[in-house]
Amino acid sequence: MLTVIAEIRTRPGLHHRQAVLDEFAKIIPTVLKEEGCHGYAPMIDHAAGVSFQATAPDSIVMVELWETVAHLEAHLQTAHMKAWSEAVKGEVLESHIRILEQGV
């Protein structure tokens, strides 16, 4: 099982981040039905009010669980992901994707 962490940096302003979240809300049920997908969740910073927390108000962190890289690659080629990318292209500045496996 692979854990994918995708940090998506949006244009400054909460309305840009919310627009991207709204587009995710439309596709999450479909993504969760894809073969090899075991989790797909957009996460945003929680206002914990603690001194040790780093925050990024213009970022969304996607936490995804995929059986294999092939499943992830197939996901990225789906019509709904291509439509999502087109819908958010004016809101997203950059994305960084990490593909992780258990270290222990």
N, C-alpha and C positions, 0 to 999 in steps of 0.2 A: 504494500500500500504506500502510495506517495502522498505527501502533503504539499500542496502548492500554495505559496504565499505570494499574492500579487498586490503590490502597493500601487494604487492609482492616484496620481496627483491631479486634482482638478484646478481650474482657474480659481483665483481668490474669490471668496464670497460663498456663504452657505447655500445660496440658491443654485450655484453651479454643482456643488456636491449633491444637493438634493435631487437635481435633475438626473444625475447619473444613478443615484439610488432608485429613483422612480423607474428608470429603464431596467435596472436589475430586477426589480419587483415583478416586472412583466415576464421575464424569462426564467426565473428561478424554478417554477414548477416543471417546465420543459427540461431544463438542464438536469434536474434531479432524476428524471426518467431516462437519461442517457445511459447506455451501457458503460459500466465501469465507474460511474459516479457514485460516491458514497457520502458526499457532503459538498455544499456550495453556499457559502454565507458571506455577505458583505458586512464588514465590521467598521465601526467608527469609534473615535475616542470617547470614553466615559469620563465625565467630569468628576473625578475622584477627589480632587482637592488635596492631593498629597504632594509633597515636595519632590519626590523621586520619580514622578511620572513625566515622561516626555509626551508631548501632544503634537498633532499635526492637523489642524482644523480643516485643511483643504485636501485631506487624503482619505481614501477608503482602502481598507485592507481586506482583500478577498482571501478567505481561508477555504481551500478546496481539498477534497480527498478523492484521489483517482487510483484505480487498480494499477494502471501502467502508463507509461509515457505515450504509448499508442492510443490509449483512450483519451488522454489529454489532447493529443494532436487532432484526433477525430472531432473532439468537441470544438476546437478552434476553427474547424472548417464547416461547421453546421450553418444552415441558413439563419437561424436565430442569433448566432454569435456575430455573423457578418452584419445582420441588421442592427444589432446592438452597437457594434463599432461605428456604424454609419450614424446612428442616432445620437451618439455621445461625442463625436469627433470635435465639435465646437466647445465642449465642456472640459475635455481631458487634455492636460499638458504633456504628461508622460506616464509610463508604467514601467515597473521593475518586477520581474517574475523570478521567484526562487522555487526550485523543485527539490524537496527535501525527503530524506528517508530517515528512519530511526537510527540513531547513532550508537545505541547500546542494546 
